[in-house]
Amino acid sequence: MSWTFFREFLRNCQNTGAIAPSSQKLAETMVTAAGVAKARRVLELGPGTGAFTREILKTLAHDAGYLGIDVNSMFIASLRDQFPNLHFEQAEAQHFDYSSFLIDGGFDTIVSGLPWAALPESIQNALLEKIFSVLKPGGVFATFVYKGIHWMPRGQKFRRLLKRRFPRVELTPTVWENLPPAFIYVASK
Ligand SMILES: C[S@@+](CC[C@H](N)C(=O)[O-])C[C@H]1O[C@@H](n2cnc3c(N)ncnc32)[C@H](O)[C@@H]1O
């Protein structure tokens, strides 16, 4: 249990969207599904306390670029301490101006820890439009969802929006070694 994470959940449960960070097994599955190893430019949305970031850093090519965006200033301060060689910005991902990071046509892969099922449809939509616009053609957008929550109304809305926006959406097997168990949508542009 990460106390920073749990405290931020108590402070703002909608944005934090979970009581505990993702597990090592989910992080490994995420980094593989998103194709981080062969990416030149990686965007991470909602890194939180860095569960996926640690695994991204292990896998990222030494000359590849990384940008992490989280709305929570406590998380951003801790991420900057933990990963001094990676670049983080505190912002709402749907409103951030990505223009100075869009070298060579955009990001090859976008790894997301965003809490979709906790977000209203208007924000889900704004985020997906932004994500699609900054992803390179042929790029991958990978985002996890908790098993079961994906059948709740906001989870279903997200699934419909994702399938409407991206031509191809695949699912990884469920990662049971996570609290709660989760799987990953892997959407290709
Ligand atoms: C469920 S936590 C995931 C944290 C981490 N990736 C993990 O898997 O343990 C969701 C994260 O998304 C961030 N977040 C929520 N809405 C956001 C938004 N609109 N833009 C950027 N970050 C956001 C929260 O601050 C939080 O760090």
The ligand as an SDF file (V2000), in Angstrom:
LIG
                    3D

 27 29  0  0  0  0  0  0  0  0999 V2000
   -5.9170    5.3300  -10.9370 C   0  0  0  0  0  0  0  0  0  0  0  0
   -4.5860    6.5300  -10.7080 S   0  0  0  0  0  0  0  0  0  0  0  0
   -3.2980    5.6390  -11.6040 C   0  0  0  0  0  0  0  0  0  0  0  0
   -1.9080    5.9080  -11.1150 C   0  0  0  0  0  0  0  0  0  0  0  0
   -0.8170    4.9890  -11.6640 C   0  0  0  0  0  0  0  0  0  0  0  0
   -0.7120    5.0790  -13.1150 N   0  0  0  0  0  0  0  0  0  0  0  0
   -1.0420    3.5460  -11.2900 C   0  0  0  0  0  0  0  0  0  0  0  0
   -1.4440    2.7640  -12.1580 O   0  0  0  0  0  0  0  0  0  0  0  0
   -0.8340    3.2090  -10.1050 O   0  0  0  0  0  0  0  0  0  0  0  0
   -5.1170    7.8390  -11.8080 C   0  0  0  0  0  0  0  0  0  0  0  0
   -4.1440    8.9800  -11.9990 C   0  0  0  0  0  0  0  0  0  0  0  0
   -4.6560    9.8490  -13.0170 O   0  0  0  0  0  0  0  0  0  0  0  0
   -4.4860   11.2090  -12.6140 C   0  0  0  0  0  0  0  0  0  0  0  0
   -5.4890   12.0080  -13.3550 N   0  0  0  0  0  0  0  0  0  0  0  0
   -6.8460   11.9660  -13.2090 C   0  0  0  0  0  0  0  0  0  0  0  0
   -7.4430   12.7860  -14.1000 N   0  0  0  0  0  0  0  0  0  0  0  0
   -6.4380   13.3480  -14.8370 C   0  0  0  0  0  0  0  0  0  0  0  0
   -6.4280   14.2870  -15.9250 C   0  0  0  0  0  0  0  0  0  0  0  0
   -7.5540   14.8020  -16.4330 N   0  0  0  0  0  0  0  0  0  0  0  0
   -5.2240   14.6290  -16.4510 N   0  0  0  0  0  0  0  0  0  0  0  0
   -4.0570   14.1210  -15.9410 C   0  0  0  0  0  0  0  0  0  0  0  0
   -4.0280   13.2530  -14.8980 N   0  0  0  0  0  0  0  0  0  0  0  0
   -5.1970   12.8590  -14.3650 C   0  0  0  0  0  0  0  0  0  0  0  0
   -4.6510   11.1740  -11.1000 C   0  0  0  0  0  0  0  0  0  0  0  0
   -4.0890   12.2990  -10.4570 O   0  0  0  0  0  0  0  0  0  0  0  0
   -3.9340    9.8500  -10.7640 C   0  0  0  0  0  0  0  0  0  0  0  0
   -2.5600   10.0590  -10.5620 O   0  0  0  0  0  0  0  0  0  0  0  0
  1  2  1  0
  2  3  1  0
  2 10  1  0
  3  4  1  0
  4  5  1  0
  5  6  1  0
  5  7  1  0
  7  8  2  0
  7  9  1  0
 10 11  1  0
 11 12  1  0
 11 26  1  0
 12 13  1  0
 13 14  1  0
 13 24  1  0
 14 15  1  0
 14 23  1  0
 15 16  2  0
 16 17  1  0
 17 18  1  0
 17 23  2  0
 18 19  1  0
 18 20  2  0
 20 21  1  0
 21 22  2  0
 22 23  1  0
 24 25  1  0
 24 26  1  0
 26 27  1  0
M  CHG  2   2   1   9  -1
M  END
$$$$
